[in-house]
Amino acid sequence: METIRVLLSGGPVDSQEIDAVQHVDNLDHVLKFHRGNGYEHFRYTGVNRQLGEGSVPLYGWTGRTRIAE
């Protein structure tokens, strides 16, 4: 199966802690990254952005959840 290259925006991406370019199987996939004592969540915004010579889907930061102890 071919993956889709996407661009992340907002949250910790702005501080360079998570790679801004990721790959997903489909645009309904919610991305979740472990960071510190929680998870950062990103979701497709319905918008595309220019990246290099092409246009890629933009995933925006939707929030953070904490790990239950």
PyMOL Python script that loads the backbone (N, CA, C, O; Angstrom):
from pymol import cmd

cmd.read_pdbstr("""\
ATOM      1  N   MET A   1       0.844  -1.179   0.000  1.00  0.00           N
ATOM      2  CA  MET A   1       0.000   0.000   0.000  1.00  0.00           C
ATOM      3  C   MET A   1       0.891   1.245   0.000  1.00  0.00           C
ATOM      4  O   MET A   1       1.879   1.313   0.732  1.00  0.00           O
ATOM      5  N   GLU A   2       0.537   2.204  -0.811  1.00  0.00           N
ATOM      6  CA  GLU A   2       1.290   3.445  -0.907  1.00  0.00           C
ATOM      7  C   GLU A   2       0.840   4.418   0.178  1.00  0.00           C
ATOM      8  O   GLU A   2      -0.354   4.541   0.448  1.00  0.00           O
ATOM      9  N   THR A   3       1.792   5.108   0.799  1.00  0.00           N
ATOM     10  CA  THR A   3       1.453   6.066   1.850  1.00  0.00           C
ATOM     11  C   THR A   3       1.354   7.469   1.284  1.00  0.00           C
ATOM     12  O   THR A   3       1.849   7.755   0.194  1.00  0.00           O
ATOM     13  N   ILE A   4       0.711   8.333   2.038  1.00  0.00           N
ATOM     14  CA  ILE A   4       0.509   9.730   1.655  1.00  0.00           C
ATOM     15  C   ILE A   4       1.413  10.600   2.521  1.00  0.00           C
ATOM     16  O   ILE A   4       1.380  10.513   3.748  1.00  0.00           O
ATOM     17  N   ARG A   5       2.216  11.435   1.878  1.00  0.00           N
ATOM     18  CA  ARG A   5       3.070  12.368   2.620  1.00  0.00           C
ATOM     19  C   ARG A   5       2.223  13.549   3.066  1.00  0.00           C
ATOM     20  O   ARG A   5       1.490  14.128   2.266  1.00  0.00           O
ATOM     21  N   VAL A   6       2.324  13.913   4.364  1.00  0.00           N
ATOM     22  CA  VAL A   6       1.546  15.016   4.922  1.00  0.00           C
ATOM     23  C   VAL A   6       2.470  15.970   5.679  1.00  0.00           C
ATOM     24  O   VAL A   6       3.581  15.607   6.067  1.00  0.00           O
ATOM     25  N   LEU A   7       1.995  17.180   5.876  1.00  0.00           N
ATOM     26  CA  LEU A   7       2.739  18.210   6.596  1.00  0.00           C
ATOM     27  C   LEU A   7       2.017  18.530   7.894  1.00  0.00           C
ATOM     28  O   LEU A   7       0.811  18.777   7.887  1.00  0.00           O
ATOM     29  N   LEU A   8       2.741  18.529   9.009  1.00  0.00           N
ATOM     30  CA  LEU A   8       2.164  18.864  10.313  1.00  0.00           C
ATOM     31  C   LEU A   8       2.342  20.345  10.596  1.00  0.00           C
ATOM     32  O   LEU A   8       3.316  20.962  10.165  1.00  0.00           O
ATOM     33  N   SER A   9       1.386  20.907  11.327  1.00  0.00           N
ATOM     34  CA  SER A   9       1.446  22.324  11.681  1.00  0.00           C
ATOM     35  C   SER A   9       0.877  22.519  13.079  1.00  0.00           C
ATOM     36  O   SER A   9      -0.097  21.870  13.461  1.00  0.00           O
ATOM     37  N   GLY A  10       1.496  23.423  13.843  1.00  0.00           N
ATOM     38  CA  GLY A  10       0.997  23.767  15.162  1.00  0.00           C
ATOM     39  C   GLY A  10       1.587  22.915  16.262  1.00  0.00           C
ATOM     40  O   GLY A  10       2.339  21.975  16.001  1.00  0.00           O
ATOM     41  N   GLY A  11       1.242  23.250  17.498  1.00  0.00           N
ATOM     42  CA  GLY A  11       1.715  22.503  18.657  1.00  0.00           C
ATOM     43  C   GLY A  11       3.225  22.408  18.713  1.00  0.00           C
ATOM     44  O   GLY A  11       3.918  23.387  18.436  1.00  0.00           O
ATOM     45  N   PRO A  12       3.751  21.227  19.073  1.00  0.00           N
ATOM     46  CA  PRO A  12       5.192  21.058  19.234  1.00  0.00           C
ATOM     47  C   PRO A  12       5.967  21.057  17.921  1.00  0.00           C
ATOM     48  O   PRO A  12       7.194  21.156  17.938  1.00  0.00           O
ATOM     49  N   VAL A  13       5.282  20.947  16.780  1.00  0.00           N
ATOM     50  CA  VAL A  13       5.982  20.994  15.497  1.00  0.00           C
ATOM     51  C   VAL A  13       6.666  22.346  15.334  1.00  0.00           C
ATOM     52  O   VAL A  13       7.761  22.445  14.780  1.00  0.00           O
ATOM     53  N   ASP A  14       5.996  23.386  15.831  1.00  0.00           N
ATOM     54  CA  ASP A  14       6.559  24.733  15.716  1.00  0.00           C
ATOM     55  C   ASP A  14       7.870  24.877  16.484  1.00  0.00           C
ATOM     56  O   ASP A  14       8.666  25.764  16.177  1.00  0.00           O
ATOM     57  N   SER A  15       8.106  24.023  17.475  1.00  0.00           N
ATOM     58  CA  SER A  15       9.353  24.094  18.239  1.00  0.00           C
ATOM     59  C   SER A  15      10.352  23.025  17.797  1.00  0.00           C
ATOM     60  O   SER A  15      11.348  22.787  18.481  1.00  0.00           O
ATOM     61  N   GLN A  16      10.088  22.375  16.648  1.00  0.00           N
ATOM     62  CA  GLN A  16      10.993  21.399  16.040  1.00  0.00           C
ATOM     63  C   GLN A  16      11.155  20.105  16.834  1.00  0.00           C
ATOM     64  O   GLN A  16      12.135  19.391  16.617  1.00  0.00           O
ATOM     65  N   GLU A  17      10.251  19.776  17.730  1.00  0.00           N
ATOM     66  CA  GLU A  17      10.380  18.549  18.512  1.00  0.00           C
ATOM     67  C   GLU A  17       9.808  17.332  17.802  1.00  0.00           C
ATOM     68  O   GLU A  17      10.141  16.200  18.156  1.00  0.00           O
ATOM     69  N   ILE A  18       8.957  17.542  16.811  1.00  0.00           N
ATOM     70  CA  ILE A  18       8.397  16.455  16.016  1.00  0.00           C
ATOM     71  C   ILE A  18       8.633  16.797  14.552  1.00  0.00           C
ATOM     72  O   ILE A  18       8.436  17.939  14.137  1.00  0.00           O
ATOM     73  N   ASP A  19       9.055  15.804  13.767  1.00  0.00           N
ATOM     74  CA  ASP A  19       9.313  16.023  12.347  1.00  0.00           C
ATOM     75  C   ASP A  19       8.034  16.486  11.656  1.00  0.00           C
ATOM     76  O   ASP A  19       6.995  15.837  11.779  1.00  0.00           O
ATOM     77  N   ALA A  20       8.098  17.592  10.937  1.00  0.00           N
ATOM     78  CA  ALA A  20       6.914  18.192  10.325  1.00  0.00           C
ATOM     79  C   ALA A  20       6.384  17.405   9.134  1.00  0.00           C
ATOM     80  O   ALA A  20       5.228  17.590   8.753  1.00  0.00           O
ATOM     81  N   VAL A  21       7.184  16.539   8.536  1.00  0.00           N
ATOM     82  CA  VAL A  21       6.729  15.726   7.407  1.00  0.00           C
ATOM     83  C   VAL A  21       6.543  14.294   7.893  1.00  0.00           C
ATOM     84  O   VAL A  21       7.467  13.685   8.433  1.00  0.00           O
ATOM     85  N   GLN A  22       5.345  13.767   7.696  1.00  0.00           N
ATOM     86  CA  GLN A  22       5.009  12.406   8.116  1.00  0.00           C
ATOM     87  C   GLN A  22       4.326  11.691   6.960  1.00  0.00           C
ATOM     88  O   GLN A  22       4.062  12.290   5.918  1.00  0.00           O
ATOM     89  N   HIS A  23       4.041  10.408   7.149  1.00  0.00           N
ATOM     90  CA  HIS A  23       3.335   9.612   6.145  1.00  0.00           C
ATOM     91  C   HIS A  23       2.160   8.894   6.812  1.00  0.00           C
ATOM     92  O   HIS A  23       2.279   8.392   7.930  1.00  0.00           O
ATOM     93  N   VAL A  24       1.023   8.853   6.109  1.00  0.00           N
ATOM     94  CA  VAL A  24      -0.165   8.172   6.606  1.00  0.00           C
ATOM     95  C   VAL A  24      -0.705   7.233   5.527  1.00  0.00           C
ATOM     96  O   VAL A  24      -0.393   7.383   4.346  1.00  0.00           O
ATOM     97  N   ASP A  25      -1.521   6.260   5.952  1.00  0.00           N
ATOM     98  CA  ASP A  25      -2.149   5.335   5.004  1.00  0.00           C
ATOM     99  C   ASP A  25      -3.369   5.966   4.336  1.00  0.00           C
ATOM    100  O   ASP A  25      -3.638   5.718   3.161  1.00  0.00           O
ATOM    101  N   ASN A  26      -4.106   6.783   5.094  1.00  0.00           N
ATOM    102  CA  ASN A  26      -5.251   7.515   4.539  1.00  0.00           C
ATOM    103  C   ASN A  26      -5.458   8.781   5.369  1.00  0.00           C
ATOM    104  O   ASN A  26      -4.960   8.886   6.490  1.00  0.00           O
ATOM    105  N   LEU A  27      -6.189   9.731   4.816  1.00  0.00           N
ATOM    106  CA  LEU A  27      -6.328  11.042   5.467  1.00  0.00           C
ATOM    107  C   LEU A  27      -7.271  11.034   6.670  1.00  0.00           C
ATOM    108  O   LEU A  27      -7.366  12.036   7.380  1.00  0.00           O
ATOM    109  N   ASP A  28      -7.968   9.926   6.909  1.00  0.00           N
ATOM    110  CA  ASP A  28      -8.805   9.808   8.101  1.00  0.00           C
ATOM    111  C   ASP A  28      -7.973   9.427   9.319  1.00  0.00           C
ATOM    112  O   ASP A  28      -8.445   9.513  10.453  1.00  0.00           O
ATOM    113  N   HIS A  29      -6.741   9.008   9.081  1.00  0.00           N
ATOM    114  CA  HIS A  29      -5.852   8.574  10.161  1.00  0.00           C
ATOM    115  C   HIS A  29      -5.471   9.767  11.044  1.00  0.00           C
ATOM    116  O   HIS A  29      -5.001  10.789  10.543  1.00  0.00           O
ATOM    117  N   VAL A  30      -5.675   9.633  12.354  1.00  0.00           N
ATOM    118  CA  VAL A  30      -5.269  10.651  13.318  1.00  0.00           C
ATOM    119  C   VAL A  30      -3.849  10.310  13.768  1.00  0.00           C
ATOM    120  O   VAL A  30      -3.579   9.176  14.161  1.00  0.00           O
ATOM    121  N   LEU A  31      -2.950  11.276  13.713  1.00  0.00           N
ATOM    122  CA  LEU A  31      -1.572  11.045  14.146  1.00  0.00           C
ATOM    123  C   LEU A  31      -1.431  11.380  15.620  1.00  0.00           C
ATOM    124  O   LEU A  31      -1.952  12.389  16.095  1.00  0.00           O
ATOM    125  N   LYS A  32      -0.720  10.520  16.335  1.00  0.00           N
ATOM    126  CA  LYS A  32      -0.526  10.688  17.775  1.00  0.00           C
ATOM    127  C   LYS A  32       0.946  10.423  18.076  1.00  0.00           C
ATOM    128  O   LYS A  32       1.477   9.373  17.713  1.00  0.00           O
ATOM    129  N   PHE A  33       1.606  11.372  18.739  1.00  0.00           N
ATOM    130  CA  PHE A  33       3.032  11.265  19.052  1.00  0.00           C
ATOM    131  C   PHE A  33       3.250  11.336  20.562  1.00  0.00           C
ATOM    132  O   PHE A  33       2.748  12.236  21.234  1.00  0.00           O
ATOM    133  N   HIS A  34       3.998  10.382  21.073  1.00  0.00           N
ATOM    134  CA  HIS A  34       4.356  10.391  22.492  1.00  0.00           C
ATOM    135  C   HIS A  34       5.382  11.493  22.710  1.00  0.00           C
ATOM    136  O   HIS A  34       6.388  11.567  22.004  1.00  0.00           O
ATOM    137  N   ARG A  35       5.120  12.345  23.689  1.00  0.00           N
ATOM    138  CA  ARG A  35       6.037  13.446  23.996  1.00  0.00           C
ATOM    139  C   ARG A  35       5.936  13.753  25.479  1.00  0.00           C
ATOM    140  O   ARG A  35       4.883  14.167  25.965  1.00  0.00           O
ATOM    141  N   GLY A  36       7.039  13.548  26.200  1.00  0.00           N
ATOM    142  CA  GLY A  36       7.039  13.807  27.638  1.00  0.00           C
ATOM    143  C   GLY A  36       6.048  12.906  28.345  1.00  0.00           C
ATOM    144  O   GLY A  36       6.108  11.683  28.215  1.00  0.00           O
ATOM    145  N   ASN A  37       5.125  13.514  29.101  1.00  0.00           N
ATOM    146  CA  ASN A  37       4.144  12.729  29.855  1.00  0.00           C
ATOM    147  C   ASN A  37       2.780  12.688  29.165  1.00  0.00           C
ATOM    148  O   ASN A  37       1.750  12.537  29.822  1.00  0.00           O
ATOM    149  N   GLY A  38       2.781  12.823  27.840  1.00  0.00           N
ATOM    150  CA  GLY A  38       1.512  12.806  27.120  1.00  0.00           C
ATOM    151  C   GLY A  38       1.660  12.496  25.653  1.00  0.00           C
ATOM    152  O   GLY A  38       2.699  12.020  25.196  1.00  0.00           O
ATOM    153  N   TYR A  39       0.596  12.775  24.924  1.00  0.00           N
ATOM    154  CA  TYR A  39       0.552  12.550  23.486  1.00  0.00           C
ATOM    155  C   TYR A  39       0.067  13.816  22.788  1.00  0.00           C
ATOM    156  O   TYR A  39      -0.850  14.487  23.262  1.00  0.00           O
ATOM    157  N   GLU A  40       0.687  14.131  21.667  1.00  0.00           N
ATOM    158  CA  GLU A  40       0.272  15.249  20.821  1.00  0.00           C
ATOM    159  C   GLU A  40      -0.553  14.668  19.680  1.00  0.00           C
ATOM    160  O   GLU A  40      -0.157  13.671  19.076  1.00  0.00           O
ATOM    161  N   HIS A  41      -1.696  15.281  19.378  1.00  0.00           N
ATOM    162  CA  HIS A  41      -2.618  14.764  18.370  1.00  0.00           C
ATOM    163  C   HIS A  41      -2.714  15.724  17.187  1.00  0.00           C
ATOM    164  O   HIS A  41      -2.772  16.942  17.355  1.00  0.00           O
ATOM    165  N   PHE A  42      -2.730  15.141  15.983  1.00  0.00           N
ATOM    166  CA  PHE A  42      -2.836  15.903  14.735  1.00  0.00           C
ATOM    167  C   PHE A  42      -3.901  15.260  13.857  1.00  0.00           C
ATOM    168  O   PHE A  42      -4.031  14.036  13.812  1.00  0.00           O
ATOM    169  N   ARG A  43      -4.660  16.103  13.158  1.00  0.00           N
ATOM    170  CA  ARG A  43      -5.757  15.629  12.316  1.00  0.00           C
ATOM    171  C   ARG A  43      -5.735  16.416  10.999  1.00  0.00           C
ATOM    172  O   ARG A  43      -5.319  17.574  10.967  1.00  0.00           O
ATOM    173  N   TYR A  44      -6.182  15.780   9.923  1.00  0.00           N
ATOM    174  CA  TYR A  44      -6.241  16.433   8.614  1.00  0.00           C
ATOM    175  C   TYR A  44      -7.185  17.630   8.664  1.00  0.00           C
ATOM    176  O   TYR A  44      -8.307  17.522   9.159  1.00  0.00           O
ATOM    177  N   THR A  45      -6.728  18.772   8.150  1.00  0.00           N
ATOM    178  CA  THR A  45      -7.503  20.015   8.209  1.00  0.00           C
ATOM    179  C   THR A  45      -8.429  20.214   7.015  1.00  0.00           C
ATOM    180  O   THR A  45      -9.288  21.095   7.040  1.00  0.00           O
ATOM    181  N   GLY A  46      -8.263  19.404   5.967  1.00  0.00           N
ATOM    182  CA  GLY A  46      -9.037  19.600   4.748  1.00  0.00           C
ATOM    183  C   GLY A  46      -8.381  20.582   3.792  1.00  0.00           C
ATOM    184  O   GLY A  46      -8.938  20.917   2.747  1.00  0.00           O
ATOM    185  N   VAL A  47      -7.185  21.041   4.163  1.00  0.00           N
ATOM    186  CA  VAL A  47      -6.438  22.018   3.380  1.00  0.00           C
ATOM    187  C   VAL A  47      -5.135  21.379   2.914  1.00  0.00           C
ATOM    188  O   VAL A  47      -4.571  20.532   3.606  1.00  0.00           O
ATOM    189  N   ASN A  48      -4.662  21.784   1.744  1.00  0.00           N
ATOM    190  CA  ASN A  48      -3.348  21.353   1.265  1.00  0.00           C
ATOM    191  C   ASN A  48      -2.402  22.537   1.272  1.00  0.00           C
ATOM    192  O   ASN A  48      -2.824  23.684   1.127  1.00  0.00           O
ATOM    193  N   ARG A  49      -1.111  22.249   1.444  1.00  0.00           N
ATOM    194  CA  ARG A  49      -0.074  23.283   1.433  1.00  0.00           C
ATOM    195  C   ARG A  49       1.007  22.898   0.440  1.00  0.00           C
ATOM    196  O   ARG A  49       1.225  21.718   0.166  1.00  0.00           O
ATOM    197  N   GLN A  50       1.672  23.890  -0.087  1.00  0.00           N
ATOM    198  CA  GLN A  50       2.782  23.679  -1.007  1.00  0.00           C
ATOM    199  C   GLN A  50       3.991  23.177  -0.229  1.00  0.00           C
ATOM    200  O   GLN A  50       4.361  23.765   0.788  1.00  0.00           O
ATOM    201  N   LEU A  51       4.607  22.104  -0.693  1.00  0.00           N
ATOM    202  CA  LEU A  51       5.809  21.560  -0.069  1.00  0.00           C
ATOM    203  C   LEU A  51       6.732  21.121  -1.190  1.00  0.00           C
ATOM    204  O   LEU A  51       6.452  20.153  -1.896  1.00  0.00           O
ATOM    205  N   GLY A  52       7.821  21.833  -1.344  1.00  0.00           N
ATOM    206  CA  GLY A  52       8.712  21.548  -2.467  1.00  0.00           C
ATOM    207  C   GLY A  52       7.999  21.890  -3.765  1.00  0.00           C
ATOM    208  O   GLY A  52       7.511  23.005  -3.946  1.00  0.00           O
ATOM    209  N   GLU A  53       7.946  20.911  -4.670  1.00  0.00           N
ATOM    210  CA  GLU A  53       7.302  21.146  -5.960  1.00  0.00           C
ATOM    211  C   GLU A  53       5.876  20.623  -6.019  1.00  0.00           C
ATOM    212  O   GLU A  53       5.252  20.644  -7.080  1.00  0.00           O
ATOM    213  N   GLY A  54       5.356  20.155  -4.890  1.00  0.00           N
ATOM    214  CA  GLY A  54       4.006  19.605  -4.891  1.00  0.00           C
ATOM    215  C   GLY A  54       3.168  20.121  -3.747  1.00  0.00           C
ATOM    216  O   GLY A  54       3.634  20.864  -2.883  1.00  0.00           O
ATOM    217  N   SER A  55       1.925  19.706  -3.769  1.00  0.00           N
ATOM    218  CA  SER A  55       0.979  20.083  -2.730  1.00  0.00           C
ATOM    219  C   SER A  55       0.718  18.857  -1.860  1.00  0.00           C
ATOM    220  O   SER A  55       0.532  17.755  -2.376  1.00  0.00           O
ATOM    221  N   VAL A  56       0.704  19.046  -0.543  1.00  0.00           N
ATOM    222  CA  VAL A  56       0.482  17.932   0.377  1.00  0.00           C
ATOM    223  C   VAL A  56      -0.619  18.306   1.368  1.00  0.00           C
ATOM    224  O   VAL A  56      -0.818  19.486   1.655  1.00  0.00           O
ATOM    225  N   PRO A  57      -1.340  17.305   1.895  1.00  0.00           N
ATOM    226  CA  PRO A  57      -2.359  17.565   2.907  1.00  0.00           C
ATOM    227  C   PRO A  57      -1.740  18.139   4.183  1.00  0.00           C
ATOM    228  O   PRO A  57      -0.646  17.743   4.585  1.00  0.00           O
ATOM    229  N   LEU A  58      -2.448  19.067   4.808  1.00  0.00           N
ATOM    230  CA  LEU A  58      -1.981  19.697   6.038  1.00  0.00           C
ATOM    231  C   LEU A  58      -2.700  19.081   7.237  1.00  0.00           C
ATOM    232  O   LEU A  58      -3.929  19.050   7.291  1.00  0.00           O
ATOM    233  N   TYR A  59      -1.919  18.596   8.188  1.00  0.00           N
ATOM    234  CA  TYR A  59      -2.444  18.080   9.445  1.00  0.00           C
ATOM    235  C   TYR A  59      -2.191  19.128  10.519  1.00  0.00           C
ATOM    236  O   TYR A  59      -1.050  19.545  10.715  1.00  0.00           O
ATOM    237  N   GLY A  60      -3.228  19.556  11.210  1.00  0.00           N
ATOM    238  CA  GLY A  60      -3.095  20.558  12.258  1.00  0.00           C
ATOM    239  C   GLY A  60      -3.137  19.928  13.637  1.00  0.00           C
ATOM    240  O   GLY A  60      -3.795  18.910  13.852  1.00  0.00           O
ATOM    241  N   TRP A  61      -2.432  20.541  14.558  1.00  0.00           N
ATOM    242  CA  TRP A  61      -2.406  20.085  15.947  1.00  0.00           C
ATOM    243  C   TRP A  61      -3.773  20.322  16.559  1.00  0.00           C
ATOM    244  O   TRP A  61      -4.311  21.426  16.478  1.00  0.00           O
ATOM    245  N   THR A  62      -4.341  19.285  17.177  1.00  0.00           N
ATOM    246  CA  THR A  62      -5.666  19.410  17.765  1.00  0.00           C
ATOM    247  C   THR A  62      -5.636  19.406  19.291  1.00  0.00           C
ATOM    248  O   THR A  62      -6.637  19.724  19.932  1.00  0.00           O
ATOM    249  N   GLY A  63      -4.503  19.051  19.869  1.00  0.00           N
ATOM    250  CA  GLY A  63      -4.411  19.086  21.328  1.00  0.00           C
ATOM    251  C   GLY A  63      -3.478  18.029  21.879  1.00  0.00           C
ATOM    252  O   GLY A  63      -2.820  17.288  21.147  1.00  0.00           O
ATOM    253  N   ARG A  64      -3.449  17.991  23.205  1.00  0.00           N
ATOM    254  CA  ARG A  64      -2.556  17.114  23.927  1.00  0.00           C
ATOM    255  C   ARG A  64      -3.358  16.352  24.973  1.00  0.00           C
ATOM    256  O   ARG A  64      -4.239  16.910  25.626  1.00  0.00           O
ATOM    257  N   THR A  65      -3.040  15.065  25.125  1.00  0.00           N
ATOM    258  CA  THR A  65      -3.630  14.289  26.215  1.00  0.00           C
ATOM    259  C   THR A  65      -2.506  13.805  27.110  1.00  0.00           C
ATOM    260  O   THR A  65      -1.386  13.577  26.652  1.00  0.00           O
ATOM    261  N   ARG A  66      -2.811  13.652  28.379  1.00  0.00           N
ATOM    262  CA  ARG A  66      -1.820  13.180  29.353  1.00  0.00           C
ATOM    263  C   ARG A  66      -1.940  11.686  29.533  1.00  0.00           C
ATOM    264  O   ARG A  66      -3.015  11.109  29.370  1.00  0.00           O
ATOM    265  N   ILE A  67      -0.822  11.066  29.870  1.00  0.00           N
ATOM    266  CA  ILE A  67      -0.793   9.643  30.157  1.00  0.00           C
ATOM    267  C   ILE A  67      -1.323   9.432  31.564  1.00  0.00           C
ATOM    268  O   ILE A  67      -0.859  10.064  32.514  1.00  0.00           O
ATOM    269  N   ALA A  68      -2.298   8.537  31.694  1.00  0.00           N
ATOM    270  CA  ALA A  68      -2.863   8.233  33.018  1.00  0.00           C
ATOM    271  C   ALA A  68      -1.855   7.442  33.836  1.00  0.00           C
ATOM    272  O   ALA A  68      -1.174   6.558  33.318  1.00  0.00           O
ATOM    273  N   GLU A  69      -1.770   7.764  35.098  1.00  0.00           N
ATOM    274  CA  GLU A  69      -0.823   7.044  35.967  1.00  0.00           C
ATOM    275  C   GLU A  69      -1.552   6.129  36.900  1.00  0.00           C
ATOM    276  O   GLU A  69      -0.925   5.441  37.705  1.00  0.00           O
TER     277      GLU A  69
END
""", "prot")
cmd.dss("prot")
cmd.show_as("cartoon", "prot")
cmd.util.cbc("prot")
cmd.orient("prot")
